[in-house]
Amino acid sequence: MHNLLVGIQVICAIVILVSILMQPSKMDGFNFFSGGGETFYSHNKSKTRESRLARVTVLSSVLFAVVVIMQNLPKFIQ
């Protein structure tokens, strides 16, 4: 059981790293004066690649945390 949890943890860690590295940066130059206008993509955020990567990052992070808790749970019960 321990080996299975370690394997899942390693896979989750790799997925987290790849999904974070694939996300575009939020700062595209220091545009203090642009104002951030409304665009087509800002209205349809749920269907973009950015939102899918963010969702994958959050889900794999939650799974990673659950696996870590499951691995350490027997230590807390004793």
Distance bins in CASP14 RR format, pairs under 12 A and 6 or more apart:
PFRMAT RR
TARGET T0000
AUTHOR 0000-0000-0000
RMODE 2
METHOD distances of the structure
MODEL  1
1 7 0 0 0 0 0 1 0 0 0 0 0
1 8 0 0 0 0 0 1 0 0 0 0 0
1 67 0 0 0 0 0 1 0 0 0 0 0
1 70 0 0 0 0 1 0 0 0 0 0 0
1 71 0 0 0 0 1 0 0 0 0 0 0
1 73 0 0 0 0 0 1 0 0 0 0 0
1 74 0 0 0 0 1 0 0 0 0 0 0
2 8 0 0 0 0 0 1 0 0 0 0 0
2 9 0 0 0 0 0 1 0 0 0 0 0
2 67 0 0 0 0 0 1 0 0 0 0 0
2 70 0 0 0 0 1 0 0 0 0 0 0
2 71 1 0 0 1 0 0 0 0 0 0 0
2 72 0 0 0 0 0 1 0 0 0 0 0
2 73 0 0 0 0 0 1 0 0 0 0 0
2 74 0 0 0 0 1 0 0 0 0 0 0
2 75 0 0 0 0 0 1 0 0 0 0 0
3 9 0 0 0 0 0 1 0 0 0 0 0
3 10 0 0 0 0 0 1 0 0 0 0 0
3 71 0 0 0 0 0 1 0 0 0 0 0
4 10 0 0 0 0 0 1 0 0 0 0 0
4 11 0 0 0 0 0 1 0 0 0 0 0
4 67 0 0 0 0 1 0 0 0 0 0 0
4 70 0 0 0 0 0 1 0 0 0 0 0
4 71 0 0 0 0 0 1 0 0 0 0 0
5 11 0 0 0 0 0 1 0 0 0 0 0
5 12 0 0 0 0 0 1 0 0 0 0 0
5 63 0 0 0 0 0 1 0 0 0 0 0
5 64 0 0 0 0 0 1 0 0 0 0 0
5 66 0 0 0 0 1 0 0 0 0 0 0
5 67 1 0 1 0 0 0 0 0 0 0 0
5 68 0 0 0 0 1 0 0 0 0 0 0
5 69 0 0 0 0 0 1 0 0 0 0 0
5 70 1 0 0 1 0 0 0 0 0 0 0
5 71 1 0 1 0 0 0 0 0 0 0 0
5 72 0 0 0 0 0 1 0 0 0 0 0
5 73 0 0 0 0 0 1 0 0 0 0 0
5 74 0 0 0 0 0 1 0 0 0 0 0
6 12 0 0 0 0 0 1 0 0 0 0 0
6 13 0 0 0 0 0 1 0 0 0 0 0
6 64 0 0 0 0 0 1 0 0 0 0 0
6 67 0 0 0 0 1 0 0 0 0 0 0
6 68 0 0 0 0 0 1 0 0 0 0 0
6 70 0 0 0 0 0 1 0 0 0 0 0
6 71 1 0 0 1 0 0 0 0 0 0 0
7 13 0 0 0 0 1 0 0 0 0 0 0
7 14 0 0 0 0 0 1 0 0 0 0 0
7 15 0 0 0 0 0 1 0 0 0 0 0
7 63 0 0 0 0 0 1 0 0 0 0 0
7 64 0 0 0 0 0 1 0 0 0 0 0
7 67 0 0 0 0 1 0 0 0 0 0 0
7 71 0 0 0 0 0 1 0 0 0 0 0
8 14 0 0 0 0 0 1 0 0 0 0 0
8 15 0 0 0 0 0 1 0 0 0 0 0
8 60 0 0 0 0 0 1 0 0 0 0 0
8 63 1 0 0 1 0 0 0 0 0 0 0
8 64 0 0 0 0 1 0 0 0 0 0 0
8 65 0 0 0 0 0 1 0 0 0 0 0
8 66 0 0 0 0 1 0 0 0 0 0 0
8 67 1 0 1 0 0 0 0 0 0 0 0
8 68 0 0 0 0 0 1 0 0 0 0 0
8 70 0 0 0 0 1 0 0 0 0 0 0
8 71 0 0 0 0 1 0 0 0 0 0 0
9 15 0 0 0 0 0 1 0 0 0 0 0
9 16 0 0 0 0 0 1 0 0 0 0 0
9 60 0 0 0 0 0 1 0 0 0 0 0
9 61 0 0 0 0 0 1 0 0 0 0 0
9 63 0 0 0 0 1 0 0 0 0 0 0
9 64 1 0 0 1 0 0 0 0 0 0 0
9 65 0 0 0 0 0 1 0 0 0 0 0
9 66 0 0 0 0 1 0 0 0 0 0 0
9 67 1 0 1 0 0 0 0 0 0 0 0
9 68 1 0 0 1 0 0 0 0 0 0 0
9 69 0 0 0 0 0 1 0 0 0 0 0
9 70 0 0 0 0 1 0 0 0 0 0 0
9 71 1 0 0 1 0 0 0 0 0 0 0
9 72 0 0 0 0 0 1 0 0 0 0 0
10 16 0 0 0 0 0 1 0 0 0 0 0
10 17 0 0 0 0 0 1 0 0 0 0 0
10 60 0 0 0 0 0 1 0 0 0 0 0
10 64 0 0 0 0 1 0 0 0 0 0 0
10 67 0 0 0 0 1 0 0 0 0 0 0
10 68 0 0 0 0 0 1 0 0 0 0 0
11 17 0 0 0 0 0 1 0 0 0 0 0
11 18 0 0 0 0 0 1 0 0 0 0 0
11 60 0 0 0 0 1 0 0 0 0 0 0
11 63 0 0 0 0 1 0 0 0 0 0 0
11 64 0 0 0 0 1 0 0 0 0 0 0
11 67 0 0 0 0 1 0 0 0 0 0 0
12 18 0 0 0 0 0 1 0 0 0 0 0
12 19 0 0 0 0 0 1 0 0 0 0 0
12 56 0 0 0 0 0 1 0 0 0 0 0
12 57 0 0 0 0 0 1 0 0 0 0 0
12 58 0 0 0 0 0 1 0 0 0 0 0
12 59 0 0 0 0 1 0 0 0 0 0 0
12 60 1 0 1 0 0 0 0 0 0 0 0
12 61 1 0 0 1 0 0 0 0 0 0 0
12 62 0 0 0 0 1 0 0 0 0 0 0
12 63 1 0 1 0 0 0 0 0 0 0 0
12 64 1 0 1 0 0 0 0 0 0 0 0
12 65 0 0 0 0 1 0 0 0 0 0 0
12 66 0 0 0 0 1 0 0 0 0 0 0
12 67 1 0 0 1 0 0 0 0 0 0 0
12 68 0 0 0 0 1 0 0 0 0 0 0
13 19 0 0 0 0 0 1 0 0 0 0 0
13 20 0 0 0 0 0 1 0 0 0 0 0
13 57 0 0 0 0 0 1 0 0 0 0 0
13 60 0 0 0 0 1 0 0 0 0 0 0
13 61 0 0 0 0 1 0 0 0 0 0 0
13 63 0 0 0 0 0 1 0 0 0 0 0
13 64 1 0 0 1 0 0 0 0 0 0 0
13 65 0 0 0 0 0 1 0 0 0 0 0
13 67 0 0 0 0 1 0 0 0 0 0 0
13 68 0 0 0 0 0 1 0 0 0 0 0
14 20 0 0 0 0 0 1 0 0 0 0 0
14 21 0 0 0 0 0 1 0 0 0 0 0
14 56 0 0 0 0 0 1 0 0 0 0 0
14 60 0 0 0 0 1 0 0 0 0 0 0
14 64 0 0 0 0 0 1 0 0 0 0 0
15 21 0 0 0 0 0 1 0 0 0 0 0
15 22 0 0 0 0 0 1 0 0 0 0 0
15 53 0 0 0 0 0 1 0 0 0 0 0
15 55 0 0 0 0 0 1 0 0 0 0 0
15 56 1 0 0 1 0 0 0 0 0 0 0
15 57 0 0 0 0 1 0 0 0 0 0 0
15 58 0 0 0 0 0 1 0 0 0 0 0
15 59 0 0 0 0 1 0 0 0 0 0 0
15 60 1 0 1 0 0 0 0 0 0 0 0
15 61 0 0 0 0 1 0 0 0 0 0 0
15 62 0 0 0 0 0 1 0 0 0 0 0
15 63 0 0 0 0 1 0 0 0 0 0 0
15 64 0 0 0 0 1 0 0 0 0 0 0
16 22 0 0 0 0 0 1 0 0 0 0 0
16 23 0 0 0 0 0 1 0 0 0 0 0
16 53 0 0 0 0 0 1 0 0 0 0 0
16 54 0 0 0 0 0 1 0 0 0 0 0
16 56 0 0 0 0 1 0 0 0 0 0 0
16 57 1 0 0 1 0 0 0 0 0 0 0
16 58 0 0 0 0 1 0 0 0 0 0 0
16 59 0 0 0 0 1 0 0 0 0 0 0
16 60 1 0 1 0 0 0 0 0 0 0 0
16 61 1 0 1 0 0 0 0 0 0 0 0
16 62 0 0 0 0 0 1 0 0 0 0 0
16 63 0 0 0 0 1 0 0 0 0 0 0
16 64 1 0 0 1 0 0 0 0 0 0 0
16 65 0 0 0 0 0 1 0 0 0 0 0
16 67 0 0 0 0 0 1 0 0 0 0 0
17 23 0 0 0 0 0 1 0 0 0 0 0
17 56 0 0 0 0 0 1 0 0 0 0 0
17 57 0 0 0 0 1 0 0 0 0 0 0
17 60 0 0 0 0 1 0 0 0 0 0 0
17 61 0 0 0 0 0 1 0 0 0 0 0
17 64 0 0 0 0 0 1 0 0 0 0 0
18 53 0 0 0 0 1 0 0 0 0 0 0
18 56 0 0 0 0 1 0 0 0 0 0 0
18 57 0 0 0 0 1 0 0 0 0 0 0
18 60 0 0 0 0 1 0 0 0 0 0 0
19 49 0 0 0 0 0 1 0 0 0 0 0
19 50 0 0 0 0 0 1 0 0 0 0 0
19 51 0 0 0 0 0 1 0 0 0 0 0
19 52 0 0 0 0 1 0 0 0 0 0 0
19 53 1 0 1 0 0 0 0 0 0 0 0
19 54 0 0 0 0 1 0 0 0 0 0 0
19 55 0 0 0 0 1 0 0 0 0 0 0
19 56 1 0 1 0 0 0 0 0 0 0 0
19 57 1 0 1 0 0 0 0 0 0 0 0
19 58 0 0 0 0 1 0 0 0 0 0 0
19 59 0 0 0 0 1 0 0 0 0 0 0
19 60 1 0 0 1 0 0 0 0 0 0 0
19 61 0 0 0 0 1 0 0 0 0 0 0
19 64 0 0 0 0 0 1 0 0 0 0 0
20 53 0 0 0 0 1 0 0 0 0 0 0
20 54 0 0 0 0 1 0 0 0 0 0 0
20 56 0 0 0 0 1 0 0 0 0 0 0
20 57 1 0 0 1 0 0 0 0 0 0 0
20 58 0 0 0 0 0 1 0 0 0 0 0
20 60 0 0 0 0 1 0 0 0 0 0 0
20 61 0 0 0 0 1 0 0 0 0 0 0
21 53 0 0 0 0 1 0 0 0 0 0 0
21 57 0 0 0 0 0 1 0 0 0 0 0
22 49 0 0 0 0 1 0 0 0 0 0 0
22 50 0 0 0 0 1 0 0 0 0 0 0
22 52 0 0 0 0 1 0 0 0 0 0 0
22 53 1 0 1 0 0 0 0 0 0 0 0
22 54 0 0 0 0 0 1 0 0 0 0 0
22 56 0 0 0 0 1 0 0 0 0 0 0
22 57 0 0 0 0 1 0 0 0 0 0 0
23 48 0 0 0 0 0 1 0 0 0 0 0
23 49 0 0 0 0 1 0 0 0 0 0 0
23 50 1 0 0 1 0 0 0 0 0 0 0
23 51 0 0 0 0 0 1 0 0 0 0 0
23 52 0 0 0 0 0 1 0 0 0 0 0
23 53 1 0 1 0 0 0 0 0 0 0 0
23 54 1 0 0 1 0 0 0 0 0 0 0
23 55 0 0 0 0 0 1 0 0 0 0 0
23 56 0 0 0 0 1 0 0 0 0 0 0
23 57 1 0 0 1 0 0 0 0 0 0 0
23 58 0 0 0 0 0 1 0 0 0 0 0
24 41 0 0 0 0 0 1 0 0 0 0 0
24 48 0 0 0 0 0 1 0 0 0 0 0
24 49 0 0 0 0 1 0 0 0 0 0 0
24 50 1 0 0 1 0 0 0 0 0 0 0
24 51 0 0 0 0 0 1 0 0 0 0 0
24 53 0 0 0 0 1 0 0 0 0 0 0
24 54 0 0 0 0 0 1 0 0 0 0 0
25 50 0 0 0 0 0 1 0 0 0 0 0
26 50 0 0 0 0 1 0 0 0 0 0 0
26 54 0 0 0 0 0 1 0 0 0 0 0
28 34 0 0 0 0 1 0 0 0 0 0 0
28 36 0 0 0 0 0 1 0 0 0 0 0
31 37 0 0 0 0 0 1 0 0 0 0 0
36 42 0 0 0 0 1 0 0 0 0 0 0
37 43 0 0 0 0 0 1 0 0 0 0 0
38 44 0 0 0 0 0 1 0 0 0 0 0
38 45 0 0 0 0 0 1 0 0 0 0 0
39 45 0 0 0 0 0 1 0 0 0 0 0
39 48 0 0 0 0 0 1 0 0 0 0 0
40 47 0 0 0 0 0 1 0 0 0 0 0
40 48 0 0 0 0 0 1 0 0 0 0 0
41 47 0 0 0 0 1 0 0 0 0 0 0
41 48 1 0 0 1 0 0 0 0 0 0 0
41 49 0 0 0 0 0 1 0 0 0 0 0
41 50 0 0 0 0 1 0 0 0 0 0 0
41 51 0 0 0 0 1 0 0 0 0 0 0
42 48 0 0 0 0 1 0 0 0 0 0 0
42 50 0 0 0 0 0 1 0 0 0 0 0
42 51 0 0 0 0 0 1 0 0 0 0 0
44 50 0 0 0 0 0 1 0 0 0 0 0
44 51 0 0 0 0 1 0 0 0 0 0 0
45 51 1 0 1 0 0 0 0 0 0 0 0
45 52 0 0 0 0 0 1 0 0 0 0 0
45 54 0 0 0 0 1 0 0 0 0 0 0
45 55 0 0 0 0 0 1 0 0 0 0 0
46 52 0 0 0 0 1 0 0 0 0 0 0
46 54 0 0 0 0 0 1 0 0 0 0 0
46 55 0 0 0 0 1 0 0 0 0 0 0
47 55 0 0 0 0 0 1 0 0 0 0 0
48 54 0 0 0 0 1 0 0 0 0 0 0
48 55 0 0 0 0 0 1 0 0 0 0 0
49 55 0 0 0 0 0 1 0 0 0 0 0
49 56 0 0 0 0 0 1 0 0 0 0 0
50 56 0 0 0 0 0 1 0 0 0 0 0
50 57 0 0 0 0 0 1 0 0 0 0 0
51 57 0 0 0 0 0 1 0 0 0 0 0
51 58 0 0 0 0 0 1 0 0 0 0 0
52 58 0 0 0 0 0 1 0 0 0 0 0
52 59 0 0 0 0 0 1 0 0 0 0 0
53 59 0 0 0 0 0 1 0 0 0 0 0
53 60 0 0 0 0 0 1 0 0 0 0 0
54 60 0 0 0 0 0 1 0 0 0 0 0
54 61 0 0 0 0 0 1 0 0 0 0 0
55 61 0 0 0 0 0 1 0 0 0 0 0
55 62 0 0 0 0 0 1 0 0 0 0 0
56 62 0 0 0 0 0 1 0 0 0 0 0
56 63 0 0 0 0 0 1 0 0 0 0 0
57 63 0 0 0 0 0 1 0 0 0 0 0
57 64 0 0 0 0 0 1 0 0 0 0 0
58 64 0 0 0 0 0 1 0 0 0 0 0
58 65 0 0 0 0 0 1 0 0 0 0 0
59 65 0 0 0 0 0 1 0 0 0 0 0
59 66 0 0 0 0 0 1 0 0 0 0 0
60 66 0 0 0 0 0 1 0 0 0 0 0
60 67 0 0 0 0 0 1 0 0 0 0 0
61 67 0 0 0 0 0 1 0 0 0 0 0
61 68 0 0 0 0 0 1 0 0 0 0 0
62 68 0 0 0 0 0 1 0 0 0 0 0
62 69 0 0 0 0 0 1 0 0 0 0 0
63 69 0 0 0 0 0 1 0 0 0 0 0
63 70 0 0 0 0 0 1 0 0 0 0 0
64 70 0 0 0 0 0 1 0 0 0 0 0
64 71 0 0 0 0 0 1 0 0 0 0 0
65 71 0 0 0 0 0 1 0 0 0 0 0
65 72 0 0 0 0 0 1 0 0 0 0 0
66 72 0 0 0 0 0 1 0 0 0 0 0
66 73 0 0 0 0 0 1 0 0 0 0 0
67 73 0 0 0 0 0 1 0 0 0 0 0
68 75 0 0 0 0 0 1 0 0 0 0 0
69 75 0 0 0 0 0 1 0 0 0 0 0
69 76 0 0 0 0 1 0 0 0 0 0 0
70 76 0 0 0 0 0 1 0 0 0 0 0
70 77 0 0 0 0 0 1 0 0 0 0 0
72 78 0 0 0 0 0 1 0 0 0 0 0
END
